[in-house]
Amino acid sequence: MWIARTDALSLLGVKPQTLYAYVSRGLIASRPDADDPRASLYSAADIETLLKRRRSGRGREAIARAAISWGEPVMQTAITTVRRGKLIYRGRDAVRLAAEATLEETAALLWDAGPLPAQRAAETRPATLCGKAGALEFLAARAATDPPSFGRGPAALANEGASLLSGFCNAITGTGGRGFFHQRLARHWDLSPGGTDMLRRALVLVADHELNPSTFAARVAASTGAPLAACALAGCATLTGPLHGEASARALAYLKRALEAGPDAALTDISARGQHIPAMGHALYPEGDPRAAALLRWMKPGPELRRAIRSAEAAAGDAANIDMALAALTVQLNLPDDAPFLIFASGRMAGWIAHAMEQRASNRIIRPRANYTGS
């Protein structure tokens, strides 16, 4: 929701100069007023965040406590940010990048490296495990044998990152092969050329997303000098939580139920269980998740699938986020139920490795203090 300057000043109780300072510091987003090009509108959500922070007090303890959950930035990065409702990868709009780039090209951008070294056709690995289990097994095995990241240069880490990215695809598919990540995964799922391109775009859209829980876990591991594989394993393990990478599983269950019995019945089931409608809204995108909007626009869902998504949005009073879009892609392309997680984890491998490399370059360990509340 966007509000006029007079309303923003009234809510904040500040002078215009202070409001402009908040905007310049990135604390409050603004945009031109479509009805009056000379005026600006201001993010009501950002203003509410500032007001909550005021009410909680400005002591060091209150600031630290608020920073843990959607608070002010606590870590410097040159990799990714969310700015004025857009996801930015090193200065480039992620949605525009997804329209043309591969995951490998996106990884090279995020890692601030040259083109990734060409990977030979990987050897076929024993197909004892594949999918999510194979991915976690692969990272665990590499974490146990790869050298620490401590003391290694950017070029060496980039080469190792490229090897991990290729090996992660082997682990998911249970086989090796040539081609870009999206091409190999598409062959595994027997996708059409159009479906293959949708997969490519989805992988780029989820490649990174600032300091999310799994990325923070990867950075903590990297701060100790752990191998890149261990950093990615920390991220991937965190991604398995139902409030993070597995959020799309609930969205997928809703869509399947909606297509089977109708959106009203599916929404009634959710309400009867006392649950929230899944995959709606995002704290960083008050005006809607641009990744979801782009992916849904590109894939052109069929009428029944589109109706299911719109019904959920109407009931939630918010727009679908990337988890719903990945669930919709899974339904439209007839992918296996674990596809949303695998797409998310595959794309995010590029981000985890980027943040691990940046954290190692800082040569600082992440070690916050706890606020003891025991006896």
Stockholm file with secondary structure:
# STOCKHOLM 1.0

chainA/1-375         MWIARTDALSLLGVKPQTLYAYVSRGLIASRPDADDPRASLYSAADIETLLKRRRSGRGREAIARAAISWGEPVMQTAITTVRRGKLIYRGRDAVRLAAEATLEETAALLWDAGPLPAQRAAETRPATLCGKAGALEFLAARAATDPPSFGRGPAALANEGASLLSGFCNAITGTGGRGFFHQRLARHWDLSPGGTDMLRRALVLVADHELNPSTFAARVAASTGAPLAACALAGCATLTGPLHGEASARALAYLKRALEAGPDAALTDISARGQHIPAMGHALYPEGDPRAAALLRWMKPGPELRRAIRSAEAAAGDAANIDMALAALTVQLNLPDDAPFLIFASGRMAGWIAHAMEQRASNRIIRPRANYTGS
#=GR chainA/1-375 SS CEEEHHHHHHHHTCCHHHHHHHHHTTSSCEEEETTEEEEEEEEHHHHHHHHHHHHHCSSHHHHHHHHTTTCSCCSCCSSEEEETTEEEETTEEHHHHHTTCCHHHHHHHHTTCSSCCCCCCCCCCCTTCCHHHHHHHHHHHHHHHSCCSTTCCHHHHHHHHHHHHHHHHHHHHTSCCSSCHHHHHHHHHTCCHHHHHHHHHHHHHTSCCSSCHHHHHHHHHHHTTCCHHHHHHHHHHHHTSTTTTTHHHHHHHHHHHHHHHCHHHHHHHHHHTTCCCTTBCCTTCTTCCHHHHHHHHHHCCCHHHHHHHHHHHHHHTSCBCHHHHHHHHHHHTTCCTTHHHHHHHHHHHHHHHHHHHHHHHHTCCCCCCCCCCCC
#=GC SS_cons         CEEEHHHHHHHHTCCHHHHHHHHHTTSSCEEEETTEEEEEEEEHHHHHHHHHHHHHCSSHHHHHHHHTTTCSCCSCCSSEEEETTEEEETTEEHHHHHTTCCHHHHHHHHTTCSSCCCCCCCCCCCTTCCHHHHHHHHHHHHHHHSCCSTTCCHHHHHHHHHHHHHHHHHHHHTSCCSSCHHHHHHHHHTCCHHHHHHHHHHHHHTSCCSSCHHHHHHHHHHHTTCCHHHHHHHHHHHHTSTTTTTHHHHHHHHHHHHHHHCHHHHHHHHHHTTCCCTTBCCTTCTTCCHHHHHHHHHHCCCHHHHHHHHHHHHHHTSCBCHHHHHHHHHHHTTCCTTHHHHHHHHHHHHHHHHHHHHHHHHTCCCCCCCCCCCC
//
